[in-house]
């Protein structure tokens, strides 16, 4: 008990210090200087860290055959901010991208299609090619039973979001990620990710995707309230779903959600273990 209290106090002190630093910066620097400092922080946090090791990768043509508009591509990222997000969410997934397919109508300089829509700290909401994550551990999560109309609505929401930028003048939002493993108790880590400016144009990957699914009332990880009614002649249990605020969602939520199906390309296109060739241990 004493150890838990100590951890909570340390976490509160860390948050308080960060808030004081951010407040001092906000009061002493002009908007232009805060934007400049925020841009540098974003670039630093977006830099890759060494020794990243992928374990499960797929060929791009296979991904192109399997993925459908509305799918979520979870990524085990290799940047500094990825390390912080994985620690805070207790998950291997630090980034989420939305597969919109040809609806993006975006292409790379080399002419490659860019069907993914993702929100990046330093670039805002952009369209990206699947090949960007060729050498990363990934997972595909698919919403089940979407109607064509709802799928189109979700895709349109994401396409309209292209070009949104993270407001880098809100330096406090960035300072919380400088410490990759902050001493924050597990129960408060999700709130730490959501803590920030609350700007409508805030571009956080899983938050934006959660908004798109909330626009069609598709559940991700809702709070479920069970109401039991008992009488002499009848017994019933009613479930009421409460929508979480979109800023509270993390990439991990799509993985553990009971409403998203995990798609594994190797299995989807036929897998026969007998066709594998193993090295003779001798």
C-alpha positions as CSV (number, residue, x, y, z in Angstrom):
1,X,0.0,0.0,0.0
2,X,2.8,2.4,0.9
3,X,4.6,1.6,-2.4
4,X,1.4,2.4,-4.3
5,X,1.0,5.7,-2.5
6,X,4.6,6.5,-3.2
7,X,4.2,5.8,-7.0
8,X,1.1,7.9,-7.1
9,X,2.9,10.8,-5.4
10,X,5.8,10.5,-7.8
11,X,3.5,10.5,-10.8
12,X,1.6,13.5,-9.5
13,X,4.8,15.4,-8.9
14,X,6.0,14.5,-12.4
15,X,2.8,15.8,-14.0
16,X,2.9,18.9,-11.8
17,X,6.4,19.7,-12.8
18,X,5.6,19.2,-16.5
19,X,2.5,21.5,-16.1
20,X,4.6,24.2,-14.5
21,X,7.3,24.0,-17.2
22,X,4.6,24.1,-19.9
23,X,2.9,27.1,-18.2
24,X,6.2,29.0,-17.9
25,X,7.0,28.3,-21.5
26,X,3.5,29.5,-22.5
27,X,3.9,32.7,-20.6
28,X,7.4,33.6,-21.6
29,X,7.4,32.6,-25.3
30,X,5.4,34.0,-28.1
31,X,3.2,31.8,-30.3
32,X,5.8,31.7,-33.0
33,X,8.6,30.6,-30.6
34,X,6.3,28.0,-29.0
35,X,5.5,26.6,-32.4
36,X,9.2,26.4,-33.3
37,X,10.0,24.6,-30.0
38,X,7.0,22.3,-30.4
39,X,8.1,21.5,-34.0
40,X,11.6,20.5,-32.8
41,X,10.1,18.4,-30.0
42,X,7.8,16.6,-32.5
43,X,10.8,15.9,-34.7
44,X,12.8,14.5,-31.8
45,X,10.0,12.3,-30.6
46,X,9.4,11.0,-34.2
47,X,13.0,9.9,-34.7
48,X,13.5,6.1,-34.9
49,X,15.4,4.3,-32.1
50,X,18.0,1.6,-32.8
51,X,17.8,-2.1,-32.4
52,X,14.2,-2.5,-33.6
53,X,13.5,-6.1,-34.6
54,X,10.5,-7.2,-36.7
55,X,9.2,-10.7,-36.1
56,X,6.1,-10.9,-38.3
57,X,6.1,-9.1,-41.7
58,X,4.1,-9.5,-44.9
59,X,4.7,-9.0,-48.6
60,X,2.9,-5.9,-49.8
61,X,1.0,-7.7,-52.6
62,X,-0.5,-10.0,-50.0
63,X,-1.6,-7.1,-47.9
64,X,-3.2,-5.5,-50.9
65,X,-5.3,-8.6,-51.6
66,X,-6.4,-8.9,-48.0
67,X,-7.2,-5.4,-46.8
68,X,-10.6,-3.8,-47.2
69,X,-11.8,-0.2,-46.6
70,X,-12.5,0.3,-43.0
71,X,-9.7,-2.0,-41.8
72,X,-7.3,-0.8,-39.1
73,X,-3.6,-1.5,-39.5
74,X,-1.9,-1.6,-36.1
75,X,1.9,-1.0,-36.1
76,X,4.6,-1.8,-33.6
77,X,6.5,1.5,-34.1
78,X,10.2,2.2,-33.6
79,X,10.2,5.9,-32.7
80,X,10.8,7.6,-29.4
81,X,7.1,8.4,-29.0
82,X,6.2,4.8,-29.9
83,X,8.2,3.6,-26.9
84,X,6.2,5.9,-24.6
85,X,2.9,4.9,-26.0
86,X,3.7,1.1,-25.8
87,X,4.6,1.6,-22.1
88,X,1.6,3.7,-21.2
89,X,-0.8,1.3,-23.0
90,X,1.0,-1.9,-21.9
91,X,0.9,-3.1,-25.5
92,X,3.1,-3.8,-28.5
93,X,1.0,-1.6,-30.7
94,X,2.0,2.1,-30.8
95,X,0.3,3.3,-34.0
96,X,-2.9,2.8,-35.9
97,X,-3.6,3.6,-39.5
98,X,-7.0,3.5,-41.3
99,X,-7.2,1.7,-44.7
100,X,-9.4,3.8,-47.0
101,X,-8.4,2.1,-50.2
102,X,-8.6,4.1,-53.5
103,X,-10.9,6.7,-51.8
104,X,-7.8,8.7,-50.8
105,X,-6.9,9.3,-54.4
106,X,-3.4,9.9,-53.2
107,X,-0.1,8.6,-54.6
108,X,3.6,8.8,-53.7
109,X,6.1,10.6,-55.9
110,X,7.0,7.3,-57.5
111,X,3.3,6.7,-58.4
112,X,2.6,4.1,-55.7
113,X,-1.0,4.2,-54.3
114,X,-1.4,5.6,-50.8
115,X,-4.5,3.9,-49.3
116,X,-3.6,4.4,-45.6
117,X,-4.8,7.4,-43.7
118,X,-2.7,8.1,-40.5
119,X,-2.1,10.9,-38.1
120,X,1.6,11.6,-37.4
121,X,2.9,14.0,-34.7
122,X,5.2,15.9,-37.0
123,X,3.2,15.7,-40.3
124,X,-0.5,15.7,-39.3
125,X,-3.0,13.6,-41.1
126,X,-1.6,12.2,-44.3
127,X,-2.1,9.4,-46.8
128,X,0.6,6.7,-46.9
129,X,1.4,3.6,-49.0
130,X,1.3,0.1,-47.5
131,X,5.0,-0.3,-48.3
132,X,5.8,2.2,-45.5
133,X,5.3,-0.6,-43.0
134,X,6.9,-3.4,-44.9
135,X,9.5,-4.0,-42.3
136,X,7.3,-3.6,-39.2
137,X,5.3,-5.9,-37.0
138,X,1.7,-5.3,-37.9
139,X,-1.8,-6.5,-37.2
140,X,-5.0,-6.0,-39.2
141,X,-8.3,-5.4,-37.3
142,X,-11.6,-5.5,-39.2
143,X,-15.0,-4.2,-38.1
144,X,-17.6,-6.9,-38.5
145,X,-20.8,-6.6,-40.4
146,X,-20.5,-3.0,-41.6
147,X,-23.1,-1.9,-44.1
148,X,-21.9,-0.4,-47.3
149,X,-23.4,3.0,-46.3
150,X,-21.7,3.0,-42.9
151,X,-18.4,1.9,-44.4
152,X,-18.6,4.7,-46.9
153,X,-19.4,7.2,-44.1
154,X,-16.4,6.1,-42.0
155,X,-14.1,6.3,-45.0
156,X,-15.4,9.7,-46.0
157,X,-14.8,11.0,-42.4
158,X,-11.2,9.9,-42.6
159,X,-10.6,11.3,-46.1
160,X,-12.0,14.7,-45.1
161,X,-9.5,14.7,-42.2
162,X,-6.6,14.6,-44.5
163,X,-4.5,17.8,-44.0
164,X,-5.4,18.3,-40.3
165,X,-2.4,19.3,-38.2
166,X,-1.4,18.7,-34.6
167,X,-1.2,22.1,-32.8
168,X,2.5,22.0,-31.9
169,X,2.2,25.2,-29.8
170,X,0.6,23.0,-27.1
171,X,4.0,22.0,-25.7
172,X,2.6,20.2,-22.7
173,X,1.1,17.6,-25.0
174,X,4.6,16.8,-26.2
175,X,6.5,17.0,-22.9
176,X,4.6,14.1,-21.5
177,X,6.3,11.8,-24.1
178,X,9.9,12.8,-23.4
179,X,10.1,10.3,-20.5
180,X,9.5,7.0,-22.3
181,X,8.6,5.1,-19.0
182,X,7.1,7.7,-16.6
183,X,6.4,6.4,-13.1
184,X,2.6,6.4,-13.5
185,X,0.4,3.7,-12.0
186,X,-1.3,1.5,-14.6
187,X,-4.8,2.7,-13.8
188,X,-3.8,6.3,-14.7
189,X,-1.8,5.7,-17.9
190,X,-4.7,5.9,-20.3
191,X,-5.7,9.3,-18.8
192,X,-2.1,10.5,-19.3
193,X,-2.4,9.8,-23.0
194,X,-5.6,11.7,-23.3
195,X,-4.3,14.6,-21.2
196,X,-3.7,17.7,-23.4
197,X,-5.1,20.7,-25.1
198,X,-8.3,19.1,-26.4
199,X,-8.1,21.0,-29.6
200,X,-10.6,19.7,-32.2
201,X,-7.9,19.6,-34.8
202,X,-5.7,17.5,-32.6
203,X,-4.3,14.6,-34.8
204,X,-3.6,11.5,-32.7
205,X,-3.8,8.3,-34.7
206,X,-6.2,6.1,-32.7
207,X,-8.3,9.1,-31.5
208,X,-9.1,10.2,-35.0
209,X,-10.0,6.7,-36.1
210,X,-12.2,6.3,-33.0
211,X,-14.1,9.4,-34.1
212,X,-14.8,7.9,-37.5
213,X,-16.3,4.8,-36.0
214,X,-18.3,6.8,-33.5
215,X,-19.8,8.7,-36.4
216,X,-21.5,5.5,-37.4
217,X,-22.2,4.3,-33.9
218,X,-19.8,1.3,-34.3
219,X,-18.5,0.1,-30.9
220,X,-14.8,-0.2,-30.1
221,X,-14.5,-0.6,-26.3
222,X,-17.6,0.9,-24.8
223,X,-18.4,1.0,-21.1
224,X,-21.2,-1.5,-20.7
225,X,-23.7,-1.0,-17.9
226,X,-25.9,-4.0,-17.0
227,X,-29.3,-3.4,-15.6
228,X,-31.1,-6.4,-14.1
229,X,-34.8,-6.6,-13.6
230,X,-36.3,-9.2,-11.4
231,X,-39.9,-9.9,-10.7
232,X,-42.1,-12.9,-9.7
233,X,-42.7,-13.7,-13.3
234,X,-39.7,-12.3,-15.2
235,X,-35.9,-12.0,-15.1
236,X,-34.0,-9.9,-17.6
237,X,-30.6,-8.3,-18.1
238,X,-30.3,-5.3,-20.3
239,X,-26.9,-3.9,-21.5
240,X,-26.5,-0.2,-22.1
241,X,-23.5,0.9,-24.0
242,X,-21.8,4.2,-23.0
243,X,-19.4,5.7,-25.6
244,X,-16.0,6.7,-24.3
245,X,-14.5,10.0,-25.4
246,X,-12.5,9.5,-28.6
247,X,-9.3,10.9,-26.9
248,X,-9.2,8.0,-24.5
249,X,-8.7,5.3,-27.3
250,X,-5.4,3.8,-27.9
251,X,-4.1,1.5,-30.7
252,X,-4.4,-1.5,-28.4
253,X,-8.1,-1.0,-28.1
254,X,-8.8,-2.2,-31.6
255,X,-6.8,-5.4,-30.9
256,X,-8.6,-6.3,-27.7
257,X,-12.1,-5.1,-28.9
258,X,-14.6,-7.9,-29.1
259,X,-16.1,-6.2,-32.1
260,X,-13.1,-6.3,-34.4
261,X,-11.9,-9.4,-36.2
262,X,-8.2,-10.1,-36.4
263,X,-7.1,-10.8,-40.0
264,X,-3.9,-12.7,-40.7
265,X,-3.0,-12.5,-44.4
266,X,-1.1,-15.8,-44.4
267,X,-4.1,-17.7,-43.2
268,X,-6.6,-15.8,-45.3
269,X,-4.9,-16.9,-48.5
270,X,-4.5,-20.6,-47.5
271,X,-1.9,-22.0,-45.1
272,X,-0.7,-25.5,-45.1
273,X,2.0,-26.3,-42.5
274,X,3.0,-29.3,-44.5
275,X,4.3,-27.1,-47.3
276,X,6.9,-25.5,-45.0
277,X,10.5,-26.5,-45.3
278,X,12.4,-26.6,-42.0
279,X,16.1,-26.8,-41.5
280,X,17.4,-30.2,-40.3
281,X,18.8,-29.5,-36.7
282,X,21.6,-32.0,-37.5
